[in-house]
Amino acid sequence: MFILKSKASYIIAAPRIRRNEGCLTGPNKADAIKFDTAEQAKDWINAIRDRQIGQGFKRHELARASVVAV
């Protein structure tokens, strides 16, 4: 099982559709979105980044996360 970690927080939800906001993060590892494979986690964060690029986010505002095995 894999989760996504962004700096000191874990990603627990995707940004809401049609809103200029980032991913919802939290300090609790148990609340993080879980993926079966590392590839699924990477594909998910890349899809979020693509959607943010389409909404006009600047490069430094895009979602960033690393895949962590649980």
N, C-alpha and C positions, 0 to 999 in steps of 0.2 A: 504494500500500500504506500502511496506517495501523497504528499501535501505540498503546498506552495508557501514559501517564506519570503517576506519582504522586509528586509533589514531586521528589526527586532520583533516584528509582528507576523502573524499568520493570516493568509487571505481566507476570509470566511464567507464572502459573497461577491458576486460580480456587480459591476456598476449597473444602475437602473438604465433601461433603454430610454433613449432620447434625453438624457441628462448629461451635462458636462461635469462628471465627477469620476473619481477613481474607484478602485476596488475597496470594499469594506474590509478592514483588518481588525484583528483583536489579539490580545496577548496569550490567549488560551489555545494550546495545540489541539485539544479535543474538539474545538469548534470549527477547525479548518475544513475546507472542502477536501474530500478524499478522492483519489484517483487510483485505478487498478495498475496502471503502468506509468512510467516516467514520460513516455511519449505522449500519452493522453494529457498529462499535466502541461507539457510544453505546448501542445496544440491548443489547449484551452487559453493559456496566457497569450499566445500569438493571435488568437481570434479576438481577444479583448483589445489587444494593441491595434489590430487592423480596424476594429470598430472605432477606437479612439482617434486614429489617424483620419478616418472618414468624417469624424465630427470636428476636425480642425484642431486637435490638441497639438501643442508644440512638443518637440522631441523630448525635452526634459520633463514633461508632464505625463508621459506614457507610463503605463503599468509596468513594473519590473518585479520579478520574483525568481527565486531559485527553487529547484525541485529538491525536496528532502524525503528520504526514505523513512518510513515509520515502522 
